[in-house]
Amino acid sequence: MKRKNAIFAAIILTFTISLANAQRLEESSQKEVTEYKEILWTLLPKNTEIKGWKVTSGPQFFEPQNLWEYINGEAEMYLDYGFELVATAEYTTLDGFRSMTIEIYQMQSPKHAFGIYAAERSPHDSFIKMGVQGYLSENVLNFWKGLYYVKLTSFQTSSETKEILMKLAVVIDNKIEGSYSEPELFACFPENNKVKMSERFIPKNFLGLSFLKDGYRVEYKRGGSSYQVFLVKNGSHDMAKEVFRKYQDFLKSQHERVSRSKKCDYQLIFTKREKVEVMFQYGSFVGGVLNSADLSKAEGIIEEIVQKLKRGCS
């Protein structure tokens, strides 16, 4: 009987400790969210910083659990890109004739902020030097810097709209401290035939495969054909080998004819169809060339990437 009581007491004690730890974690998480909200609030332009404009609504804040209330159709994509918090506010001119919305999205890391920004840009956009990079249209200015993806949208278009968007964006840009650049792994990609502004970082389900995470991809054009080059950095050599094996198994499950080739310090698999697909594994990296018209050129691209990796481009 005493033994049973002791076991029961131990269970109760364990449960109590677990509950207390959970409460501390919840309190810590809520404190962190409160701090993030304060930071986002300071980044939004204030009435004294924007001559002729005033804040008329907000700020409103949305977290992962209720983001769908704000951007229902796009919430899932933002969550996949490491969304943490957004602050949004509406602004109008003092005469009430013009209005706009400013949104500041806080993401998991600078590369995630770049990722969601790059997912919404197009190579045909008019790019500007705002933050690390931004683009400007008739009534929209979007840019990214640090953890933040910033979106300004005017509800009216006039000859002054772009100038106003630029002025407000500068206010926010100047408040985000630090120096940032595109994810460094893009330096490992070939420069020849690269499509300008086609760099992408995709955190989840890269190439539609759940085991491929944190993928970097760039578009290329040569002559009349297009192809893609990608890289994935894994946590270790063994993890990369496992991902490489899974990708090979995936190709076989699609009834592809897969060939293998072993180089001195990396391995290749490739398929031969109308278009060629080649994948390699080198150290903790896997990567490849998709939709290539020429196997030998694809292998040359991979050799170039491997040599850059050896020199520490990442």
Secondary structure, DSSP 8 states (H G I E B T S, - for coil): -HHHHHHHHHHHHHHHHHHHHHHHHHHHHHHHHHHHHHHHHHHS--GGGSTTEEEEEEEEEE-GGGGGGTSTTTHHHHHHTTEEEEEEEEEEETTSS-EEEEEEEEESSHHHHHHHHHHH--TTS-EE-SSSEEEE-SSEEEEEETTEEEEEEESS--TTHHHHHHHHHHHHHHHS-S---S-GGGGGS--TTB-TT--EEE-SSGGG-TT--SEEEEEEEETTEEEEEEEEE-SSHHHHHHHHHHHHHHHHHTT--EEEEE-SS-EEEEEESSSEEEEEEETTEEEEEEEES-HHHHHHHHHHHHHHHHTT--
